[in-house]
């Protein structure tokens, strides 16, 4: 567990430039999924707290929008410095709080810092345009910030989503309210402590809480945009609430993503990609995980053999241990859900290649650990091939007919990522254009690249992030027409 000197000092709500007790007086226990230990009692924001935070954010926005863009950029770069300087303690908090290994969580802090720097560098790119109107008028457009942006973030990358996803709206001149996951709020609390005083009061707010807190933010008339990373049902709920005030939304939702291996692909490379793409390190708890692998029959057996060997490299362990390569699931409910899907896979006739249960290490008995699990001989209609499990379960499907395989890949309502493995340039391009996914890798998997648009097709989301388009999505365009007095000709 994290040392006491890296725990946040405050467990209340942060808005208006200070810490505030919840008006209901309600606090919720936060437990470690790796040990079951109680880490603290964190405030839960109610509708009255949301109203107070939004009012403070609107006041902060009035000041922040007038700060010159390059000065906003300077402040964001200072926040990036603080993230790098405190990466280890933030990673320890995340490891204890969400169950992901501390070594990986240090990378999350650095990614968040990189996003702060990236959007700081784009503040002068929020450009409008001029439209020719002849000699008697000037017509031009400019971009203005939206106002107050609320962001609802999940448990799987708590610090990275809290800090990194604040970068674009802050760079654009908005005030930001973050609702962290009630299951993993501690690094967000510590982040608020670290940046306290850097921004005008109200510009950054943190409202821990549950579903009701998110619903209150989505419905509030003083919130000008809502952004969610979460499940499809949560996305639908946010859309319904946002419709009442006709506010824009950005949604990054679920995925049941495909990895496609063609017969000319190297079985060893494909196996490595399948294991890497499953994100076993954080127990497959990633919307971008390639949890369906379509492997051509000619290389199928060789790939399965190599996948089994590679999964042996991932052994669940205590999340705060720097040597741990695979962490814990976030909660008992998710643990039971994943074990249920494993039983469904067995019952439906899939062949269990490896994993399928809890690790035997007694040191892990109090945590929510599941071995990396791979099913082979999966058919497209099995539940483990059609439903997002959000756990360390990989479904491998053999194929022979390319058209039938692509039809199966595109059959689901999800369309976030896809990974294609082939040495043939024509096949690579043709397949990349055929798959219904917003982010496609060829001979690569799992990686994000700052500056490239990340987002999904179909019910995997609305909008694009990690690029200039994300920054512009937190602005609105205004057109100005000026009629000039006729002068001498």
C-alpha positions as CSV (number, residue, x, y, z in Angstrom):
1,X,0.0,0.0,0.0
2,X,1.2,3.6,-0.6
3,X,3.2,5.2,2.2
4,X,1.1,7.7,4.3
5,X,3.2,10.6,2.9
6,X,1.9,10.0,-0.6
7,X,-1.8,9.8,0.4
8,X,-3.8,13.0,-0.3
9,X,-4.3,15.2,2.7
10,X,-7.8,16.1,1.6
11,X,-10.8,13.8,1.0
12,X,-13.4,16.5,0.4
13,X,-14.7,18.2,-2.8
14,X,-12.5,20.8,-4.5
15,X,-14.1,23.8,-6.1
16,X,-13.9,27.6,-6.0
17,X,-10.2,27.3,-5.3
18,X,-10.6,25.4,-2.0
19,X,-11.8,22.2,-0.3
20,X,-15.4,21.9,0.7
21,X,-17.3,19.3,2.7
22,X,-20.2,17.7,0.9
23,X,-23.5,19.4,1.9
24,X,-25.0,16.0,2.7
25,X,-22.1,15.1,4.9
26,X,-21.9,11.8,3.0
27,X,-18.5,10.0,2.6
28,X,-17.8,6.7,0.9
29,X,-15.1,4.2,1.8
30,X,-12.5,3.5,-0.9
31,X,-10.9,0.1,-0.8
32,X,-7.9,-1.4,-2.5
33,X,-8.8,-4.1,-5.1
34,X,-5.4,-5.7,-4.6
35,X,-5.7,-6.2,-0.8
36,X,-9.2,-5.3,0.3
37,X,-7.6,-2.6,2.6
38,X,-9.7,0.5,3.3
39,X,-7.7,3.5,1.9
40,X,-9.9,6.3,3.1
41,X,-13.3,7.9,3.2
42,X,-14.0,10.2,0.3
43,X,-16.7,12.8,0.0
44,X,-19.6,12.2,-2.3
45,X,-21.0,15.2,-4.2
46,X,-24.7,15.7,-4.4
47,X,-26.9,17.9,-6.5
48,X,-26.4,20.9,-4.2
49,X,-22.6,20.5,-4.4
50,X,-22.8,20.3,-8.2
51,X,-24.7,23.5,-8.2
52,X,-22.2,25.2,-6.0
53,X,-19.2,23.9,-8.1
54,X,-20.8,25.0,-11.3
55,X,-21.4,28.5,-10.0
56,X,-17.8,28.7,-8.9
57,X,-16.7,27.3,-12.3
58,X,-18.7,30.0,-14.2
59,X,-17.0,32.7,-12.2
60,X,-13.6,31.1,-12.8
61,X,-14.3,30.8,-16.5
62,X,-15.0,34.5,-16.7
63,X,-11.4,35.2,-15.5
64,X,-9.6,32.3,-17.3
65,X,-11.0,33.1,-20.7
66,X,-9.3,36.5,-20.5
67,X,-5.9,35.0,-19.7
68,X,-3.7,35.3,-22.8
69,X,-3.3,32.0,-24.7
70,X,0.5,31.9,-24.2
71,X,0.1,32.5,-20.5
72,X,-2.5,29.7,-20.3
73,X,0.1,27.5,-22.1
74,X,2.8,28.5,-19.5
75,X,0.5,27.4,-16.7
76,X,-0.3,24.1,-18.4
77,X,3.5,23.4,-18.9
78,X,4.0,24.1,-15.1
79,X,1.3,21.5,-14.4
80,X,3.1,19.0,-16.7
81,X,6.3,19.6,-14.7
82,X,4.4,18.8,-11.5
83,X,3.1,15.6,-13.0
84,X,6.6,14.5,-13.9
85,X,8.1,15.5,-10.5
86,X,5.4,13.5,-8.6
87,X,4.9,10.6,-11.0
88,X,6.0,8.0,-8.5
89,X,3.7,9.0,-5.7
90,X,0.8,9.4,-8.1
91,X,1.5,6.0,-9.6
92,X,1.6,4.4,-6.1
93,X,-1.8,5.9,-5.3
94,X,-3.3,4.6,-8.6
95,X,-1.8,1.2,-8.0
96,X,-3.3,0.9,-4.6
97,X,-6.6,2.5,-5.6
98,X,-7.4,0.9,-9.0
99,X,-5.3,-2.3,-8.9
100,X,-3.1,-1.6,-11.9
101,X,0.7,-2.2,-11.5
102,X,2.6,0.8,-10.2
103,X,5.3,0.5,-13.0
104,X,2.6,1.0,-15.6
105,X,0.9,3.8,-13.6
106,X,4.1,5.8,-13.7
107,X,3.8,5.8,-17.4
108,X,0.2,7.1,-17.1
109,X,1.5,10.2,-15.2
110,X,4.1,10.8,-18.0
111,X,1.4,10.5,-20.6
112,X,-0.8,13.0,-18.8
113,X,2.2,15.4,-18.7
114,X,2.8,14.9,-22.4
115,X,-0.9,15.8,-23.1
116,X,-0.5,19.0,-21.1
117,X,2.5,20.0,-23.1
118,X,0.9,19.0,-26.4
119,X,-2.2,21.1,-25.9
120,X,-0.2,24.0,-24.4
121,X,1.7,24.0,-27.8
122,X,-1.6,24.3,-29.7
123,X,-3.1,27.4,-28.0
124,X,-2.4,29.6,-31.0
125,X,-3.9,27.1,-33.4
126,X,-7.5,27.9,-32.4
127,X,-7.8,30.0,-35.5
128,X,-10.8,31.4,-37.4
129,X,-10.9,32.6,-41.0
130,X,-11.7,35.6,-43.1
131,X,-14.3,35.5,-45.8
132,X,-14.0,37.9,-48.8
133,X,-17.0,40.3,-49.0
134,X,-15.7,43.0,-51.3
135,X,-14.4,46.5,-50.5
136,X,-17.3,47.6,-48.3
137,X,-17.3,44.9,-45.6
138,X,-15.0,42.8,-43.5
139,X,-16.2,39.3,-42.5
140,X,-14.3,37.0,-40.2
141,X,-14.7,34.1,-37.7
142,X,-13.0,33.5,-34.4
143,X,-13.1,30.7,-31.9
144,X,-14.2,31.2,-28.3
145,X,-14.2,28.7,-25.4
146,X,-17.5,27.0,-24.5
147,X,-17.6,27.9,-20.8
148,X,-17.8,25.1,-18.2
149,X,-16.9,21.6,-19.3
150,X,-17.7,18.6,-17.1
151,X,-15.8,15.3,-17.6
152,X,-16.8,12.0,-16.2
153,X,-13.8,9.6,-16.1
154,X,-13.5,5.9,-15.2
155,X,-11.3,3.8,-12.9
156,X,-8.8,2.2,-15.2
157,X,-6.5,5.2,-15.7
158,X,-7.5,7.5,-12.9
159,X,-4.6,10.1,-13.0
160,X,-4.1,10.0,-16.7
161,X,-7.7,10.7,-17.4
162,X,-8.1,13.3,-14.7
163,X,-5.0,15.4,-15.7
164,X,-4.6,14.5,-19.4
165,X,-8.2,15.0,-20.3
166,X,-8.3,18.4,-18.6
167,X,-5.6,19.7,-21.0
168,X,-7.6,20.4,-24.1
169,X,-10.5,22.3,-22.5
170,X,-8.1,24.2,-20.2
171,X,-5.9,25.2,-23.2
172,X,-9.1,26.4,-25.0
173,X,-10.0,28.7,-22.1
174,X,-12.7,26.7,-20.4
175,X,-13.3,25.9,-16.8
176,X,-13.2,22.1,-16.1
177,X,-15.1,20.0,-13.5
178,X,-13.8,16.4,-13.2
179,X,-15.9,13.6,-11.7
180,X,-13.5,10.8,-10.9
181,X,-14.6,7.2,-10.5
182,X,-16.0,6.6,-7.1
183,X,-13.9,3.4,-7.1
184,X,-10.5,5.2,-7.7
185,X,-10.5,8.9,-6.8
186,X,-7.3,9.2,-4.7
187,X,-4.8,10.3,-7.4
188,X,-7.3,12.9,-8.6
189,X,-7.5,14.3,-5.1
190,X,-3.7,14.5,-4.9
191,X,-3.6,16.1,-8.4
192,X,-5.9,18.8,-7.2
193,X,-3.6,19.4,-4.2
194,X,-0.6,19.7,-6.4
195,X,-2.0,22.3,-8.8
196,X,-3.9,24.3,-6.1
197,X,-3.2,28.0,-6.7
198,X,-1.9,27.7,-10.2
199,X,-5.3,28.4,-11.8
200,X,-7.8,31.1,-11.0
201,X,-10.3,29.8,-8.4
202,X,-13.1,27.8,-10.0
203,X,-11.2,26.9,-13.2
204,X,-10.5,23.4,-12.0
205,X,-12.9,21.5,-9.8
206,X,-13.1,17.9,-8.6
207,X,-16.3,16.3,-7.5
208,X,-16.0,12.7,-6.4
209,X,-19.2,10.8,-6.4
210,X,-21.3,8.1,-8.0
211,X,-23.9,7.9,-10.8
212,X,-26.1,10.6,-9.3
213,X,-23.2,13.1,-9.3
214,X,-22.5,12.4,-13.0
215,X,-26.2,12.7,-13.8
216,X,-26.5,16.1,-12.0
217,X,-23.5,17.4,-14.0
218,X,-24.9,16.2,-17.3
219,X,-28.3,17.8,-16.7
220,X,-27.1,21.1,-15.2
221,X,-27.8,24.2,-17.4
222,X,-24.6,25.8,-16.3
223,X,-22.5,23.0,-17.8
224,X,-21.8,23.8,-21.5
225,X,-20.3,20.5,-22.5
226,X,-20.1,17.0,-21.1
227,X,-17.5,14.4,-21.9
228,X,-17.6,10.8,-20.7
229,X,-15.2,7.8,-20.9
230,X,-17.3,4.8,-19.9
231,X,-19.7,2.2,-20.9
232,X,-22.3,2.3,-23.6
233,X,-25.2,2.5,-21.2
234,X,-23.5,5.4,-19.3
235,X,-23.0,7.1,-22.7
236,X,-26.7,6.8,-23.5
237,X,-27.7,8.2,-20.1
238,X,-25.4,11.2,-20.7
239,X,-26.8,11.8,-24.2
240,X,-30.3,11.8,-22.8
241,X,-29.5,14.2,-20.0
242,X,-27.5,16.5,-22.4
243,X,-30.4,16.6,-24.8
244,X,-32.5,18.6,-22.3
245,X,-30.1,21.5,-22.6
246,X,-28.8,20.8,-26.1
247,X,-25.2,20.7,-24.9
248,X,-22.5,19.0,-27.0
249,X,-21.0,15.7,-25.8
250,X,-17.8,13.7,-26.4
251,X,-18.1,10.0,-25.7
252,X,-15.4,7.4,-25.6
253,X,-17.4,4.2,-24.9
254,X,-17.0,0.4,-25.1
255,X,-15.2,-1.8,-27.5
256,X,-15.1,-5.4,-28.6
257,X,-12.1,-4.8,-30.8
258,X,-10.8,-7.2,-33.4
259,X,-7.2,-8.3,-34.2
260,X,-7.0,-9.8,-37.7
261,X,-4.1,-12.1,-38.7
262,X,-3.7,-13.0,-42.4
263,X,-1.9,-16.2,-43.5
264,X,1.3,-14.3,-44.4
265,X,1.7,-12.9,-40.9
266,X,4.5,-14.3,-38.6
267,X,2.8,-16.5,-36.0
268,X,5.3,-15.3,-33.3
269,X,4.6,-11.7,-34.0
270,X,0.9,-12.2,-34.1
271,X,0.9,-14.0,-30.7
272,X,2.9,-11.2,-29.2
273,X,0.4,-8.7,-30.6
274,X,-2.6,-10.6,-29.3
275,X,-1.2,-10.7,-25.8
276,X,-0.1,-7.0,-25.9
277,X,-3.4,-5.9,-27.4
278,X,-5.3,-7.6,-24.6
279,X,-3.7,-5.2,-22.0
280,X,-3.3,-8.1,-19.5
281,X,-1.2,-5.8,-17.4
282,X,-4.3,-4.0,-16.3
283,X,-6.5,-7.1,-16.5
284,X,-7.9,-6.3,-19.9
285,X,-9.8,-3.3,-18.3
286,X,-9.4,-1.1,-21.4
287,X,-11.9,-0.1,-24.0
288,X,-9.3,-0.4,-26.7
289,X,-8.3,-4.0,-25.9
290,X,-8.3,-6.3,-28.9
291,X,-10.3,-9.0,-27.2
292,X,-11.4,-10.8,-30.4
293,X,-8.6,-12.3,-32.4
294,X,-9.4,-13.6,-35.9
295,X,-6.5,-15.8,-36.9
296,X,-6.3,-17.5,-40.3
297,X,-6.5,-21.3,-40.1
298,X,-3.1,-21.8,-41.8
299,X,-1.2,-20.2,-38.9
300,X,-3.9,-20.8,-36.2
301,X,-2.2,-23.6,-34.2
302,X,1.2,-22.0,-34.2
303,X,-0.3,-18.8,-33.0
304,X,-2.2,-20.5,-30.2
305,X,0.9,-22.3,-29.0
306,X,2.8,-19.0,-28.8
307,X,0.0,-17.1,-27.1
308,X,-0.1,-19.7,-24.3
309,X,3.7,-19.3,-23.8
310,X,3.5,-15.5,-23.7
311,X,0.6,-15.4,-21.3
312,X,3.0,-17.1,-18.8
313,X,4.9,-13.8,-18.6
314,X,1.9,-12.2,-16.9
315,X,1.5,-13.3,-13.3
316,X,-0.9,-11.4,-11.1
317,X,0.8,-9.7,-8.2
318,X,0.5,-7.0,-5.5
319,X,-0.1,-3.8,-7.5
320,X,2.2,-1.6,-5.5
321,X,5.2,-3.9,-6.1
322,X,7.5,-2.6,-8.9
323,X,8.0,-6.2,-10.2
324,X,4.3,-6.9,-10.7
325,X,3.3,-7.4,-14.4
326,X,-0.4,-7.9,-13.9
327,X,-2.7,-6.2,-11.4
328,X,-6.2,-6.8,-10.0
329,X,-9.7,-6.2,-11.2
330,X,-11.4,-3.1,-9.8
331,X,-14.1,-4.6,-7.6
332,X,-15.8,-7.7,-6.4
333,X,-18.7,-7.1,-8.8
334,X,-16.3,-7.0,-11.8
335,X,-14.4,-10.0,-10.5
336,X,-17.6,-12.0,-10.3
337,X,-18.7,-10.8,-13.7
338,X,-15.5,-11.9,-15.4
339,X,-15.5,-15.3,-13.7
340,X,-19.1,-15.6,-15.0
341,X,-18.1,-15.0,-18.5
342,X,-15.3,-17.6,-18.2
343,X,-17.9,-20.1,-17.2
344,X,-20.1,-19.0,-20.1
345,X,-17.1,-19.6,-22.5
346,X,-16.7,-23.1,-21.1
347,X,-20.4,-23.9,-21.3
348,X,-20.7,-22.6,-24.9
349,X,-17.9,-25.0,-26.0
350,X,-14.9,-22.8,-26.4
351,X,-11.5,-24.4,-25.6
352,X,-9.7,-23.0,-22.6
353,X,-6.1,-22.6,-23.6
354,X,-4.8,-21.0,-20.3
355,X,-6.0,-19.3,-17.2
356,X,-9.6,-19.4,-16.3
357,X,-9.4,-18.9,-12.5
358,X,-7.8,-17.2,-9.5
359,X,-4.1,-17.4,-8.9
360,X,-3.0,-19.8,-6.2
361,X,-0.6,-17.4,-4.4
362,X,-1.9,-17.0,-0.8
363,X,-0.6,-13.4,-0.8
364,X,-3.3,-12.5,-3.3
365,X,-6.2,-14.1,-1.5
366,X,-7.8,-10.8,-0.4
367,X,-7.6,-9.2,-3.9
368,X,-9.6,-9.5,-7.1
369,X,-7.1,-11.3,-9.2
370,X,-7.8,-13.5,-12.3
371,X,-5.2,-15.3,-14.4
372,X,-4.8,-14.2,-18.1
373,X,-7.4,-16.3,-19.8
374,X,-7.5,-17.4,-23.5
375,X,-10.2,-19.3,-25.2
376,X,-9.7,-20.9,-28.7
377,X,-12.1,-22.3,-31.2
378,X,-14.5,-19.5,-30.4
379,X,-17.5,-19.0,-32.8
380,X,-18.9,-15.6,-33.7
381,X,-22.2,-16.1,-31.9
382,X,-20.6,-17.0,-28.5
383,X,-21.2,-14.4,-25.8
384,X,-17.4,-14.2,-25.1
385,X,-17.1,-13.1,-28.8
386,X,-19.9,-10.6,-28.9
387,X,-20.1,-8.9,-25.4
388,X,-17.5,-6.6,-23.8
389,X,-16.2,-8.4,-20.8
390,X,-13.7,-5.7,-19.6
391,X,-11.5,-8.4,-18.1
392,X,-8.5,-10.5,-19.0
393,X,-10.3,-12.8,-21.4
394,X,-9.2,-13.2,-25.0
395,X,-11.4,-15.0,-27.6
396,X,-9.6,-16.5,-30.6
397,X,-11.6,-17.3,-33.7
398,X,-10.2,-19.2,-36.7
399,X,-11.1,-18.1,-40.3
400,X,-10.7,-19.1,-43.9
401,X,-13.0,-16.9,-45.9
402,X,-12.0,-13.2,-45.9
403,X,-15.4,-11.8,-46.7
404,X,-17.1,-13.8,-44.1
405,X,-14.4,-12.8,-41.5
406,X,-14.8,-9.1,-42.3
407,X,-18.6,-9.5,-42.0
408,X,-18.1,-11.0,-38.5
409,X,-15.6,-8.3,-37.5
410,X,-18.1,-5.6,-38.4
411,X,-21.2,-7.3,-37.1
412,X,-21.1,-5.8,-33.6
413,X,-22.4,-2.3,-32.5
414,X,-18.8,-1.5,-31.3
415,X,-16.2,0.1,-33.5
416,X,-13.3,1.6,-31.5
417,X,-10.0,-0.1,-32.6
418,X,-8.7,-2.8,-34.9
419,X,-5.3,-4.4,-35.4
420,X,-4.3,-5.9,-38.8
421,X,-1.4,-8.2,-39.3
422,X,-0.1,-8.9,-42.8
423,X,3.0,-8.3,-45.0
424,X,0.9,-7.5,-48.0
425,X,0.4,-3.8,-48.6
426,X,-2.7,-4.3,-50.7
427,X,-4.3,-6.5,-48.1
428,X,-3.4,-4.0,-45.3
429,X,-5.0,-1.0,-47.1
430,X,-8.0,-2.9,-48.2
431,X,-8.7,-4.3,-44.8
432,X,-8.1,-1.0,-43.0
433,X,-10.7,0.6,-45.2
434,X,-13.2,-2.2,-44.8
435,X,-13.2,-2.5,-41.0
436,X,-15.7,-0.3,-39.1
437,X,-13.4,1.1,-36.5
438,X,-12.1,4.6,-35.7
439,X,-8.5,3.7,-34.9
440,X,-6.7,1.1,-36.9
441,X,-3.2,-0.3,-36.5
442,X,-1.3,-2.3,-39.2
443,X,1.4,-4.5,-37.8
444,X,1.1,-2.6,-34.5
445,X,-1.3,-2.8,-31.5
446,X,-2.4,-0.9,-28.4
447,X,-0.3,2.2,-28.9
448,X,-1.6,5.8,-29.0
449,X,0.1,8.6,-30.8
450,X,-0.3,12.3,-29.7
451,X,-1.6,14.3,-32.6
452,X,-3.6,11.4,-34.2
453,X,-7.4,11.4,-33.7
454,X,-8.6,8.7,-31.3
455,X,-12.2,7.7,-31.2
456,X,-14.8,5.2,-32.2
457,X,-17.4,4.3,-34.8
458,X,-21.0,3.3,-34.1
459,X,-21.7,2.9,-30.4
460,X,-18.0,3.1,-29.4
461,X,-18.3,6.9,-29.1
462,X,-18.7,10.4,-30.5
463,X,-15.8,12.8,-31.2
464,X,-12.1,12.5,-31.5
465,X,-9.4,13.1,-28.8
466,X,-5.6,13.4,-28.5
467,X,-5.4,15.8,-31.5
468,X,-6.1,19.3,-32.7
469,X,-9.7,18.3,-33.3
470,X,-10.1,17.7,-29.6
471,X,-8.9,21.2,-28.8
472,X,-11.3,22.7,-31.3
473,X,-14.2,20.7,-29.9
474,X,-13.9,22.7,-26.7
475,X,-14.5,26.0,-28.7
476,X,-17.4,27.5,-30.6
477,X,-17.1,29.5,-33.8
478,X,-18.4,33.1,-34.0
479,X,-18.8,35.0,-37.2
480,X,-18.4,38.8,-37.3
481,X,-19.5,41.0,-40.2
482,X,-18.5,44.6,-40.3
483,X,-20.0,47.0,-42.9
484,X,-17.6,49.7,-43.8
485,X,-18.6,53.2,-44.7
486,X,-18.2,54.0,-48.3
487,X,-15.2,56.1,-48.9
488,X,-13.8,58.0,-51.8
489,X,-13.3,56.0,-54.9
